[in-house]
């Protein structure tokens, strides 16, 4: 056994021994009780954003109004994960119609960047940074689509708090200061980045006041000029000029032709609960595929934290992610066998491939015919609920920072494949495979939980663990997020990478040595990881009383609050 694995095991065991809280009620690992309120609830990864959203609710705004206001503030205060240079997805529960509505506000690749260009320049993998991975930002159009359908207060009122904080300044929170500094090491070389995000030549420290007057001016322009000023007006012109001057491909045509898409969320039933995700180009259905596989086993009897449960979870993830790598892509460019992928019969076929005693080294996709982020959730006094996720992708995005606009452009185009014949193969004006996914759970047609877990490929894994913690292991909404997490790394990817060695299993502090030893005997490679387990926010609702239960976990600087 190599030194890296032994060190990981030592750290896991050490953490298990020293961690502990004396709680009168609930699980010992819970960081606090659920937040309980009747009129409204907000859960975000930044307390100041939570308070802004609550203010919007108290002023008569809807859950969508509150979500937009919180997202705008988070784009300023957590530029390490989101901003108006990125994309957005949302699931909205409309109490009046008793229905869920899905919004895909992801942008598309440039018209002028072709597959032939990559071939000609001998590029076999789209880079993470710089101009090549930049796609059209979908966030602002997503705001206006949500507002047009479910908003009430003027957009200027919703953006006013973010504008004020950007102009007057805010104290940077602890985790964001850490990630900000980490991102700056690789992004400071791109034009415009240091000018905005490294005042006086360095990133802001914890508690330091940061101001972004350029973003304040941009948001003010959007508030008064509407969605078109971003996609057809002066902001689009500034972005395209910047990109053309710095080796990019975005043009006015790309912005002018951008549209969001209202989609029907898809679901599977897991032990009497309907789990909802958005269809591809996102990865949400991977969580549904995993749950379908796991439903064939008595997860409750295995027990939380057992080697049997962790082994089943990991093997189900490997199987689902092979299909994720093969089939998830922009449906406008090909047929995705969605019905088959989500069928119970297919799940039983895949479940039969799991060896209870041995970790798999590789799998093939199951069908032979025709593959860094913020999350927030809000709920209002009328019963409307929003599950919203928004991202620049890798940390602070591409590094490309259009002069004096105050934000970084996303690098989501990195997620295209350059493998001939792959459904996620790069093409102009195509949406790349997306990792960010909002989640929702209903029971008997009523809202049960609006939730999400931010964090790349961890997101569907996190969704499944929240569901199992609630339904199989009987945890409350706060405990379900605080419980120690599992993460498997190394699966095949939609960008072309193949799993051949079974990948690596990382376990958060809190799992016993007996469990770790049993997993090693099953052939799992176990390592230690810090910070890779995502960040959960959730709002549950009692279907009888209408009371909300808010949860926000300790892995982020967030807050759940209601009134």
C-alpha positions in Angstrom: 0.0 0.0 0.0 1.6 3.3 -1.1 2.3 6.2 1.3 -0.4 8.5 -0.2 -3.2 6.0 0.6 -1.8 5.3 4.1 -1.7 9.1 4.8 -5.2 9.5 3.6 -6.4 6.7 5.9 -4.5 8.2 8.8 -6.1 11.6 8.3 -9.5 10.0 8.0 -9.2 8.1 11.2 -7.7 11.0 13.0 -10.5 13.3 11.9 -13.0 10.7 13.1 -11.5 10.6 16.5 -11.3 14.3 17.2 -14.5 15.5 15.6 -17.5 15.6 17.9 -20.3 17.8 19.1 -22.6 17.3 22.1 -26.1 17.8 20.7 -29.3 17.3 22.8 -31.3 16.4 19.7 -30.5 15.0 16.3 -27.4 13.6 14.8 -24.0 14.4 16.4 -22.6 15.5 13.1 -25.3 18.1 12.5 -23.9 21.7 12.8 -27.2 23.2 13.9 -30.9 22.6 13.8 -33.1 23.4 10.8 -34.3 26.9 10.4 -38.1 26.9 10.6 -40.3 29.7 9.4 -43.8 30.2 7.9 -43.8 33.2 5.5 -40.6 32.8 3.5 -37.3 31.1 3.5 -33.9 31.6 1.8 -30.8 29.5 1.7 -27.6 30.7 0.0 -23.9 30.3 0.3 -23.4 33.9 1.6 -25.3 35.4 4.6 -25.4 38.9 3.1 -27.1 37.4 -0.1 -29.5 35.5 2.1 -30.5 38.8 3.9 -31.0 40.6 0.6 -33.3 37.9 -0.6 -35.3 38.0 2.7 -35.6 41.8 2.2 -37.1 41.2 -1.2 -39.6 38.7 0.1 -40.7 41.1 2.9 -41.1 43.8 0.3 -43.7 41.7 -1.5 -41.4 40.0 -4.0 -41.9 36.4 -5.2 -39.5 33.6 -4.7 -38.2 34.3 -8.2 -37.6 37.9 -7.3 -35.7 36.9 -4.2 -33.6 34.4 -6.2 -32.6 36.9 -8.8 -31.6 39.5 -6.2 -29.6 36.9 -4.3 -27.9 35.7 -7.5 -26.8 39.2 -8.4 -25.3 39.7 -4.9 -23.5 36.4 -5.1 -22.0 37.3 -8.5 -20.4 40.2 -6.7 -19.5 38.5 -3.4 -18.5 35.1 -4.8 -16.9 35.8 -8.1 -15.0 32.5 -7.5 -18.1 30.6 -8.5 -20.6 32.7 -10.4 -21.4 35.9 -12.1 -23.1 37.4 -15.1 -20.4 36.0 -17.3 -21.7 32.5 -16.7 -24.8 30.3 -17.2 -27.9 29.5 -15.1 -30.4 26.7 -14.6 -33.5 26.7 -12.5 -36.5 24.7 -11.4 -39.5 26.7 -10.2 -42.5 25.4 -8.3 -45.5 27.4 -9.2 -48.0 27.1 -6.4 -50.9 28.4 -8.5 -50.6 25.8 -11.2 -49.2 23.1 -8.9 -46.4 22.4 -11.5 -42.7 22.5 -11.8 -41.1 24.5 -14.6 -37.5 24.1 -15.8 -35.3 26.8 -17.3 -32.1 26.1 -19.3 -30.3 29.4 -19.5 -27.0 28.0 -20.8 -25.1 29.7 -23.7 -23.8 28.4 -26.9 -20.5 28.2 -28.7 -19.3 30.9 -31.2 -20.5 30.7 -34.8 -17.1 31.5 -36.1 -15.1 28.8 -34.1 -15.3 25.5 -36.0 -14.1 21.9 -35.4 -11.9 22.4 -38.4 -10.1 25.2 -36.7 -9.2 22.9 -33.8 -8.0 20.2 -36.2 -6.0 22.7 -38.2 -4.3 24.0 -35.1 -3.6 20.4 -33.7 -5.8 21.0 -30.6 -7.2 17.7 -29.3 -8.5 19.0 -26.0 -10.2 22.4 -25.4 -8.2 24.3 -22.8 -9.6 25.4 -19.5 -8.5 29.0 -19.7 -8.2 31.8 -22.2 -10.5 32.7 -25.2 -11.1 29.2 -26.6 -13.5 27.8 -24.0 -15.7 31.0 -23.8 -19.3 30.5 -24.7 -22.2 33.1 -24.6 -23.1 33.9 -21.0 -26.7 32.9 -20.3 -27.2 34.3 -16.8 -28.8 37.7 -17.6 -31.2 36.2 -20.1 -32.1 33.6 -17.5 -32.9 36.3 -15.0 -35.3 38.1 -17.4 -37.0 34.9 -18.5 -37.6 33.9 -14.9 -38.8 37.5 -14.1 -41.1 37.7 -17.1 -42.9 34.6 -16.1 -42.8 34.6 -12.2 -41.5 38.0 -11.1 -43.4 40.9 -9.5 -41.1 43.7 -8.3 -39.2 45.8 -10.9 -35.9 44.4 -12.0 -34.2 47.7 -10.9 -35.4 46.9 -7.3 -33.9 43.4 -7.5 -30.5 44.5 -8.7 -30.3 47.6 -6.4 -28.8 45.7 -3.4 -26.0 44.2 -5.6 -25.3 47.6 -7.1 -25.1 49.2 -3.7 -22.8 46.6 -2.3 -20.6 46.7 -5.5 -20.2 50.5 -5.2 -19.9 50.8 -1.4 -18.0 47.6 -0.7 -18.5 44.5 1.4 -16.3 42.4 3.6 -15.0 39.3 1.9 -15.8 36.0 3.6 -13.3 33.4 4.6 -13.7 30.6 2.0 -14.1 33.1 -0.8 -10.9 34.8 0.1 -9.1 31.5 0.0 -10.5 30.5 -3.4 -10.0 34.0 -4.8 -6.3 33.8 -4.0 -6.0 30.3 -5.5 -7.7 31.4 -8.7 -5.6 34.5 -9.1 -2.4 32.5 -9.5 -3.5 31.3 -12.9 -5.9 34.0 -14.0 -3.9 37.2 -13.3 -2.1 37.0 -16.7 -5.4 37.6 -18.7 -6.2 41.1 -19.7 -8.5 43.0 -17.3 -8.5 40.4 -14.5 -6.0 41.9 -12.1 -7.3 45.4 -12.7 -10.7 44.4 -11.2 -10.0 41.5 -8.9 -6.6 42.3 -7.6 -6.7 45.9 -6.4 -3.3 47.1 -5.3 -1.7 43.9 -6.8 -3.3 41.3 -4.5 -6.6 39.5 -3.8 -8.7 40.7 -0.9 -8.1 39.0 2.5 -10.8 37.7 4.8 -12.7 40.6 6.2 -11.2 43.1 3.8 -13.6 45.5 2.1 -13.8 44.9 -1.7 -15.5 47.2 -4.2 -16.3 46.6 -7.8 -17.6 49.9 -9.3 -17.4 48.6 -12.8 -19.8 45.8 -12.0 -22.0 48.3 -10.3 -22.2 50.3 -13.5 -22.8 47.2 -15.6 -25.7 46.0 -13.3 -27.1 49.6 -13.4 -27.0 49.5 -17.2 -28.8 46.1 -17.2 -31.4 47.3 -14.7 -32.4 50.3 -16.8 -31.7 48.9 -20.3 -33.1 45.4 -19.8 -32.0 42.1 -21.2 -31.3 43.5 -24.7 -28.6 45.9 -23.5 -26.6 42.8 -22.6 -27.2 40.8 -25.8 -27.9 43.5 -28.4 -26.5 46.7 -26.9 -23.4 48.3 -25.4 -22.4 45.4 -23.1 -22.4 42.8 -26.0 -20.4 45.3 -28.1 -17.8 45.7 -25.4 -17.5 41.9 -24.8 -17.1 41.1 -28.5 -14.5 43.9 -29.1 -12.5 42.6 -26.1 -12.7 39.0 -27.4 -11.6 40.0 -30.9 -8.7 41.9 -29.5 -7.6 39.0 -27.4 -7.8 36.0 -29.7 -11.5 35.1 -29.1 -14.3 34.2 -31.4 -17.5 35.6 -29.9 -19.4 38.1 -32.2 -22.5 40.2 -32.0 -24.3 37.5 -33.9 -23.7 35.0 -31.0 -25.2 37.4 -28.5 -28.1 38.5 -30.7 -29.2 34.9 -31.4 -28.9 33.7 -27.8 -32.1 32.3 -26.2 -32.9 30.5 -23.0 -35.2 27.5 -23.1 -38.1 26.5 -20.9 -38.0 22.7 -20.5 -40.0 20.1 -18.6 -38.1 18.7 -15.6 -37.7 14.9 -15.6 -38.1 12.5 -12.7 -37.9 9.1 -11.3 -39.8 7.8 -8.3 -37.5 6.6 -5.4 -39.4 4.8 -2.7 -42.5 7.0 -3.0 -40.8 10.3 -3.6 -40.5 11.9 -7.1 -36.9 13.2 -7.6 -36.7 15.9 -10.3 -33.8 17.1 -12.5 -33.4 19.0 -15.7 -32.7 17.0 -18.9 -29.4 17.3 -20.8 -27.3 19.2 -21.8 -26.9 19.0 -18.0 -25.9 16.0 -15.9 -28.9 15.9 -13.6 -30.2 12.6 -14.9 -27.1 10.9 -13.7 -28.5 11.3 -10.2 -31.8 9.8 -11.3 -29.9 6.8 -12.9 -28.0 6.2 -9.7 -31.2 6.3 -7.6 -32.9 3.9 -10.0 -30.0 1.4 -9.6 -29.8 1.8 -5.9 -33.6 1.3 -5.5 -32.9 -2.4 -6.3 -31.2 -2.8 -2.9 -32.2 -2.4 0.7 -30.2 0.7 1.4 -31.8 1.4 4.8 -30.8 -2.0 6.1 -27.2 -1.4 5.0 -27.0 1.6 7.3 -25.4 5.0 6.8 -21.7 4.9 6.7 -21.5 1.2 6.1 -19.0 -0.3 3.6 -22.0 -2.0 1.9 -23.7 1.3 1.3 -20.6 3.2 0.2 -19.7 0.3 -2.2 -23.2 0.3 -3.7 -23.2 4.0 -4.1 -19.8 4.1 -5.8 -20.6 1.3 -8.2 -23.9 2.8 -9.1 -22.1 6.1 -9.8 -19.6 4.4 -12.1 -22.4 2.8 -14.1 -24.4 6.1 -14.4 -21.3 8.1 -15.3 -20.5 5.8 -18.2 -23.8 6.8 -19.7 -23.2 10.4 -18.8 -19.9 10.3 -20.7 -21.5 8.7 -23.7 -24.9 10.2 -24.2 -25.3 13.6 -22.3 -25.1 16.5 -24.7 -27.1 19.3 -26.4 -30.4 17.6 -27.5 -30.7 20.0 -30.4 -27.7 18.2 -32.1 -28.9 14.6 -31.6 -31.3 12.2 -30.0 -30.7 11.3 -26.4 -32.3 7.9 -25.3 -33.7 9.6 -22.2 -36.7 7.3 -21.7 -34.5 4.3 -21.8 -31.8 5.8 -19.6 -34.4 6.5 -16.9 -36.4 3.3 -17.1 -36.6 1.0 -14.1 -35.9 -2.0 -16.4 -32.6 -0.5 -17.6 -31.7 0.2 -14.0 -32.2 -3.4 -13.1 -30.0 -4.5 -16.0 -27.2 -2.2 -14.8 -27.6 -3.2 -11.2 -26.9 -6.8 -12.1 -23.4 -5.7 -13.1 -22.5 -4.7 -9.6 -20.3 -7.2 -7.7 -21.1 -6.8 -4.0 -17.6 -7.9 -3.1 -15.4 -6.2 -5.7 -14.9 -2.7 -7.1 -15.2 -2.5 -10.8 -12.2 -1.2 -12.8 -14.2 -0.2 -15.9 -17.6 -0.3 -17.5 -19.1 0.2 -21.0 -22.1 2.5 -21.5 -25.3 0.4 -21.3 -27.1 1.3 -24.5 -25.8 0.1 -27.7 -27.9 2.3 -30.0 -28.4 5.8 -30.1 -24.4 11.4 -24.0 -17.1 25.9 -9.4 -20.6 27.2 -8.8 -23.2 28.7 -6.5 -26.5 27.2 -5.5 -29.4 29.0 -3.8 -33.1 28.3 -3.1 -35.9 30.6 -2.1 -39.6 30.2 -1.0 -42.3 32.8 -0.6 -45.5 33.2 1.4 -47.6 32.0 -1.5 -45.9 28.6 -1.6 -43.7 29.3 -4.7 -40.2 27.8 -4.5 -37.1 28.2 -6.7 -34.1 25.9 -7.0 -31.4 27.9 -8.9 -27.8 27.2 -9.7 -25.3 29.5 -11.5 -21.7 29.2 -12.5 -18.6 30.5 -14.3 -17.4 26.9 -14.4 -13.8 26.5 -13.3 -13.4 28.8 -10.3 -13.5 32.3 -11.8 -14.0 31.1 -15.3 -11.8 31.6 -18.3 -9.8 34.6 -16.9 -11.1 36.6 -19.9 -12.3 39.9 -18.2 -13.8 42.5 -20.6 -12.4 45.9 -19.7 -14.3 47.8 -17.1 -17.4 45.6 -17.1 -16.5 44.0 -13.7 -16.9 40.3 -14.4 -15.1 37.3 -15.9 -16.4 35.3 -18.9 -17.1 31.5 -18.3 -15.0 28.7 -19.7 -17.9 26.2 -20.1 -16.8 25.4 -23.7 -14.0 23.3 -22.1 -16.6 20.6 -21.6 -17.0 19.9 -25.3 -15.5 16.7 -26.7 -13.2 16.8 -29.8 -13.7 13.1 -30.4 -15.3 12.4 -33.8 -18.8 10.9 -33.6 -19.3 11.8 -29.9 -22.8 13.4 -29.1 -20.9 16.1 -27.2 -18.6 16.9 -30.2 -17.9 20.5 -30.6 -19.9 22.4 -33.1 -20.7 26.1 -33.6 -23.8 27.5 -31.8 -24.0 24.4 -29.7 -24.5 24.2 -25.9 -21.7 22.2 -24.2 -22.2 19.5 -21.6 -23.0 21.1 -18.3 -22.3 20.1 -14.7 -24.5 22.5 -12.8 -27.9 21.0 -11.8 -30.8 22.2 -9.6 -32.8 19.6 -7.8 -36.3 19.2 -6.5 -38.3 16.5 -4.6 -42.1 16.2 -4.5 -44.3 13.7 -2.7 -47.8 13.0 -3.8 -47.7 16.0 -6.1 -46.6 18.4 -3.3 -43.3 20.1 -2.8 -41.0 18.3 -0.3 -37.6 19.8 -0.9 -35.9 22.4 -3.2 -32.2 21.6 -3.1 -28.9 21.5 -4.7 -25.2 20.5 -4.1 -22.7 22.7 -5.9 -19.4 21.2 -7.1 -18.7 19.8 -10.6 -19.0 16.0 -10.9 -19.8 15.9 -7.2 -23.2 17.4 -7.9 -25.2 14.3 -8.9 -23.3 12.3 -6.3 -24.3 14.9 -3.7 -28.0 14.9 -4.9 -28.1 11.1 -4.4 -26.6 11.3 -1.0 -29.1 13.9 0.1 -32.0 11.8 -1.1 -30.7 8.6 0.6 -29.9 10.5 3.8 -33.5 11.8 3.9 -35.5 8.8 2.6 -33.4 5.8 3.5 -31.7 7.0 6.7 -34.4 9.2 8.2 -32.3 12.4 8.6 -33.8 15.8 8.7 -33.0 18.5 6.1 -30.0 19.9 8.0 -28.6 16.6 8.9 -28.9 15.3 5.4 -26.5 18.1 4.3 -24.1 17.9 7.2 -23.6 14.1 7.1 -20.1 13.0 6.0 -19.9 12.6 2.2 -18.6 10.2 -0.4 -17.0 11.2 -3.6 -15.8 9.0 -6.5 -13.3 10.4 -8.9 -12.0 9.1 -12.2 -15.1 8.1 -14.2 -15.2 8.4 -17.9 -16.1 11.9 -19.0 -18.1 13.6 -21.8 -14.8 15.2 -23.0 -13.4 11.8 -23.9 -11.5 10.5 -20.9 -12.0 6.8 -20.1 -12.0 5.0 -16.8 -9.7 2.0 -16.9 -8.5 1.6 -13.3 -11.7 1.9 -11.2 -11.0 5.5 -10.2 -10.4 6.8 -6.6 -12.8 6.9 -3.7 -12.5 9.8 -1.3 -14.2 9.8 2.1 -14.9 12.8 4.2 -14.0 12.9 7.9 -16.5 10.8 9.9 -16.3 7.3 8.4 -14.9 4.6 10.7 -11.7 2.7 10.2 -13.7 -0.5 10.0 -15.6 0.9 7.0 -12.4 2.0 5.3 -10.7 -1.4 5.8 -13.7 -3.2 4.4 -13.7 -1.0 1.3 -10.0 -1.6 0.8 -10.7 -5.3 0.9 -13.3 -4.8 -1.9 -10.6 -3.3 -4.1 -11.4 0.4 -3.7 -8.5 3.0 -3.9 -9.1 5.4 -1.0 -7.6 8.8 -0.7 -8.1 11.9 1.4 -9.5 15.1 -0.1 -10.3 18.5 1.4 -12.9 20.8 -0.1 -14.1 18.6 -2.9 -17.5 17.5 -1.4 -19.6 20.4 -2.7 -22.0 22.7 -0.8 -25.7 22.0 -0.1 -28.6 24.4 0.4 -32.1 23.2 0.9 -35.7 24.3 1.7 -38.2 21.7 2.8 -42.0 22.3 3.1 -44.6 20.7 5.3 -47.5 19.9 2.9 -50.1 20.3 5.6 -49.0 23.4 7.5 -47.0 25.1 4.8 -44.1 25.6 7.2 -40.6 25.9 5.6 -37.5 24.1 6.9 -34.2 25.7 5.8 -30.8 24.2 5.7 -27.3 25.4 4.9 -24.2 23.4 5.6 -20.9 24.2 7.2 -18.7 23.4 4.1 -19.6 26.9 2.8 -20.0 30.3 4.4 -23.7 30.2 3.8 -26.9 30.8 5.8 -30.5 29.7 5.8 -33.0 32.3 7.2 -36.7 32.8 7.2 -39.4 35.0 8.6 
